[in-house]
């Protein structure tokens, strides 16, 4: 993995943490907010996509169309699964399970399906990243995993993590093997998700507009930042960065999120989160070495 590829993924992690911080402020808007920022992303990135397709073009085929549709469906399922997990269990259970199992399963999928080879230091780095994610997200409160509600959270977290791994491997296959351009893949995936969500929004248009009141600036910001973050990740993959390295490295957003929470939300970092940040950094160094 080159220094440039690593830089793109780290930058993507910082942007990812930023837009998640903004999205949290509109959490109660629910699906309406997801629909709104997908709309913004579709409009904002359309000129770039049109320019790429008109100037450079792209080879279209049935496998390319199929992988774009599959990517959109997996991303949508991921969003709905994560939202459902937050409805039935604590974030402190669902989130670390999802973000920890996602890169681990993606790395396994990259080795099995894409034929990537992982070294012993790389494997150790992957395990350190997963451990760091757990410490940052739980702050050492492991007793939260013992209740019946926590068991539901584990199930939904595992499901979400599996979907994270699935879209990571599918999108990696699309840009690395099929030559799909990152911005085109992300834009088409976003656009398809927009149309998938449209019937849900049209069931209660007034209610959804009311939920968005005061949140459109946030939707614009997230609609611009969220695609940018993922396009950087896909670009790193297209440049040849291995999926089993990129998937865990982008979880540095967890560390950035903890720091943002301390700076902007007044949250305490604590020794567990500091230890998690340290493990995360060491793990990424081993992965990228």
C-alpha positions in Angstrom: 0.0 0.0 0.0 1.6 3.3 -1.1 1.8 6.4 1.0 -0.6 8.1 -1.3 -3.2 5.3 -1.0 -2.8 5.4 2.8 -3.2 9.1 2.8 -6.5 8.9 0.8 -7.9 6.3 3.3 -6.9 8.3 6.4 -8.4 11.5 4.8 -11.6 9.5 4.0 -11.7 8.4 7.7 -11.5 12.0 8.9 -14.3 13.1 6.5 -16.4 10.1 7.5 -16.1 11.1 11.2 -17.1 14.6 10.3 -20.2 13.8 8.4 -21.3 11.3 11.1 -20.9 14.0 13.7 -23.2 16.3 11.6 -25.7 13.4 11.0 -26.0 12.8 14.7 -27.5 16.2 15.1 -30.4 15.2 12.8 -30.8 11.6 14.1 -34.5 12.0 15.0 -35.3 12.9 11.3 -34.6 9.2 10.5 -35.3 8.0 6.9 -36.3 11.5 5.8 -32.7 12.7 6.5 -31.1 9.8 4.7 -33.4 10.5 1.7 -32.6 14.2 1.8 -28.8 13.8 1.8 -29.0 11.1 -0.9 -31.0 13.7 -3.0 -28.3 16.3 -2.3 -25.5 13.9 -3.3 -27.3 12.9 -6.5 -27.6 16.5 -7.6 -24.2 17.7 -6.5 -22.2 15.0 -8.0 -24.2 14.6 -11.3 -22.1 17.2 -13.2 -18.8 15.4 -12.3 -20.3 12.0 -13.3 -21.6 13.4 -16.6 -18.2 15.0 -17.4 -16.4 11.8 -16.7 -18.8 9.7 -18.8 -18.8 12.2 -21.7 -15.0 12.8 -21.8 -13.5 9.5 -20.8 -16.5 7.1 -21.1 -16.7 3.8 -19.3 -17.0 0.2 -20.5 -20.5 -1.1 -19.7 -21.5 -4.7 -19.5 -24.0 -7.0 -17.7 -21.5 -7.7 -14.9 -20.9 -4.0 -14.4 -24.7 -3.2 -14.3 -25.2 -6.2 -11.9 -22.4 -5.2 -9.5 -23.7 -1.6 -9.3 -27.3 -2.8 -8.5 -25.9 -5.3 -6.0 -23.8 -2.5 -4.4 -26.9 -0.3 -4.0 -29.0 -3.0 -2.5 -26.3 -4.0 0.0 -25.7 -0.4 1.0 -29.4 0.1 1.5 -29.7 -3.1 3.6 -26.8 -1.9 5.7 -28.5 1.4 6.5 -31.8 -0.3 7.4 -30.1 -3.0 9.4 -28.1 -0.5 11.4 -31.1 1.7 12.0 -33.1 -1.3 13.2 -30.3 -2.4 15.5 -30.3 1.1 17.2 -34.1 0.7 17.7 -33.8 -2.6 19.6 -30.5 -2.3 21.4 -27.9 0.2 22.7 -25.5 2.0 20.4 -22.7 0.9 22.7 -23.4 -2.7 21.7 -24.4 -2.5 18.1 -21.8 0.0 16.9 -18.6 -1.7 18.1 -19.8 -5.1 16.9 -20.7 -3.7 13.5 -17.5 -1.7 13.0 -15.3 -4.4 14.4 -16.7 -7.4 12.5 -17.0 -5.4 9.2 -13.3 -5.0 8.5 -12.5 -8.4 9.8 -15.0 -10.1 7.5 -14.1 -7.9 4.6 -10.4 -8.9 5.0 -11.5 -12.6 5.1 -13.6 -12.0 1.9 -10.7 -10.3 0.2 -8.4 -13.2 0.9 -10.9 -15.8 -0.1 -12.7 -14.1 -3.0 -10.1 -11.6 -4.3 -7.0 -13.8 -3.7 -5.2 -11.2 -1.6 -2.4 -12.5 0.7 -2.2 -11.2 4.3 1.1 -11.4 6.2 1.5 -12.2 9.9 2.1 -8.6 10.8 -1.0 -7.6 8.8 -3.1 -10.2 10.6 -1.8 -8.8 13.9 -2.6 -5.3 12.8 -6.1 -6.3 11.8 -6.8 -7.8 15.3 -5.4 -4.7 17.0 -7.7 -2.5 14.9 -10.7 -4.6 15.9 -9.6 -4.4 19.6 -9.1 -0.7 19.3 -12.6 -0.2 17.9 -14.0 -2.2 20.8 -12.3 -0.1 23.4 -13.1 3.2 21.8 -16.8 2.4 21.3 -17.4 0.6 24.7 -15.1 2.7 26.9 -14.4 -0.6 28.7 -18.0 -1.1 29.7 -18.1 -4.8 28.7 -20.9 -5.6 31.2 -23.3 -4.0 28.7 -23.0 -7.1 26.6 -24.5 -9.4 29.2 -28.2 -8.5 29.1 -30.9 -9.9 26.8 -31.1 -6.6 25.0 -27.3 -6.8 24.4 -27.7 -10.2 22.8 -30.2 -8.6 20.3 -27.6 -5.9 19.7 -24.9 -8.5 19.0 -27.1 -10.1 16.4 -28.0 -6.9 14.7 -24.4 -5.7 15.0 -23.1 -8.9 13.4 -25.7 -8.5 10.6 -24.6 -4.9 10.0 -20.9 -5.9 10.1 -21.5 -8.7 7.5 -23.2 -6.1 5.2 -20.2 -3.7 5.7 -17.9 -6.6 4.6 -20.2 -7.4 1.7 -20.3 -3.9 0.2 -16.6 -3.5 0.8 -15.7 -6.7 -1.2 -18.3 -6.0 -3.9 -17.2 -2.4 -4.4 -13.6 -3.5 -4.3 -14.3 -6.1 -7.0 -16.1 -3.4 -9.1 -13.3 -0.9 -9.1 -10.3 -3.3 -9.1 -11.5 -6.1 -11.4 -14.3 -4.6 -13.6 -12.8 -1.1 -13.9 -15.8 0.8 -12.7 -14.9 4.4 -11.9 -15.2 5.2 -8.2 -17.3 8.4 -8.5 -19.6 6.7 -11.1 -20.1 3.7 -8.8 -20.9 5.8 -5.8 -23.2 8.1 -7.7 -25.2 5.4 -9.3 -25.4 3.5 -6.0 -26.7 6.7 -4.2 -29.1 7.4 -7.0 -30.6 3.9 -6.9 -31.0 4.1 -3.1 -32.8 7.4 -3.6 -35.4 5.7 -5.8 -35.6 2.7 -3.4 -36.5 5.1 -0.6 -38.8 7.4 -2.6 -42.0 5.2 -2.1 -41.3 5.3 1.7 -41.1 9.1 1.7 -44.2 9.5 -0.5 -46.3 7.6 2.0 -46.1 10.7 4.3 -44.6 13.6 2.4 -45.8 16.3 4.9 -44.6 14.4 7.9 -41.2 13.8 6.3 -40.9 17.5 5.3 -41.7 18.4 8.9 -39.0 16.1 10.2 -36.5 17.9 8.0 -37.4 21.3 9.2 -34.2 23.0 10.4 -32.0 20.1 9.1 -31.5 21.0 5.4 -28.1 22.6 6.0 -26.9 19.4 7.7 -28.3 17.3 4.8 -26.4 19.5 2.3 -23.2 19.0 4.3 -23.6 15.3 4.7 -24.7 14.9 1.1 -21.4 16.5 0.0 -19.1 14.9 2.5 -20.4 11.3 2.6 -19.8 10.5 -1.1 -16.4 12.3 -1.0 -15.3 10.0 1.9 -16.3 6.8 0.1 -15.0 7.9 -3.3 -11.5 8.4 -1.7 -11.7 4.9 -0.3 -12.7 3.5 -3.8 -9.9 5.5 -5.4 -7.4 3.9 -3.1 -8.7 0.5 -4.0 -8.5 1.4 -7.7 -4.9 2.4 -7.3 -4.1 -1.1 -6.1 -4.5 -0.9 -2.3 -5.6 -4.3 -0.9 -9.1 -4.5 0.5 -7.8 -6.3 3.6 -5.7 -3.2 4.4 -8.2 -0.5 3.3 -11.2 -1.9 5.2 -9.5 -1.8 8.7 -7.6 1.4 8.0 -10.8 3.4 7.2 -11.9 2.6 10.8 -9.5 5.3 11.9 -12.8 7.3 11.7 -13.5 5.8 15.1 -10.5 7.5 16.6 -11.3 10.8 14.8 -14.9 10.5 16.1 -13.7 10.1 19.7 -11.5 13.2 19.3 -14.3 15.2 17.7 -16.6 14.1 20.5 -14.1 15.5 23.0 -13.5 18.8 21.2 -17.0 19.6 19.9 -19.4 17.7 22.3 -17.4 17.9 25.5 -17.2 14.1 25.9 -14.6 12.6 28.1 -12.0 10.5 26.3 -10.8 8.4 29.3 -8.1 5.8 29.5 -10.0 3.1 27.6 -10.6 5.3 24.6 -7.0 6.5 24.7 -5.9 2.8 24.8 -8.2 2.0 21.9 -6.8 4.9 19.9 -3.2 3.7 20.5 -4.1 0.1 19.4 -5.9 1.5 16.3 -2.8 3.5 15.3 -0.4 0.6 15.9 -2.7 -1.8 14.0 -2.9 0.6 11.0 0.9 0.9 11.0 1.3 -2.9 10.9 -1.3 -3.2 8.2 0.3 -0.6 5.9 3.8 -1.8 6.5 
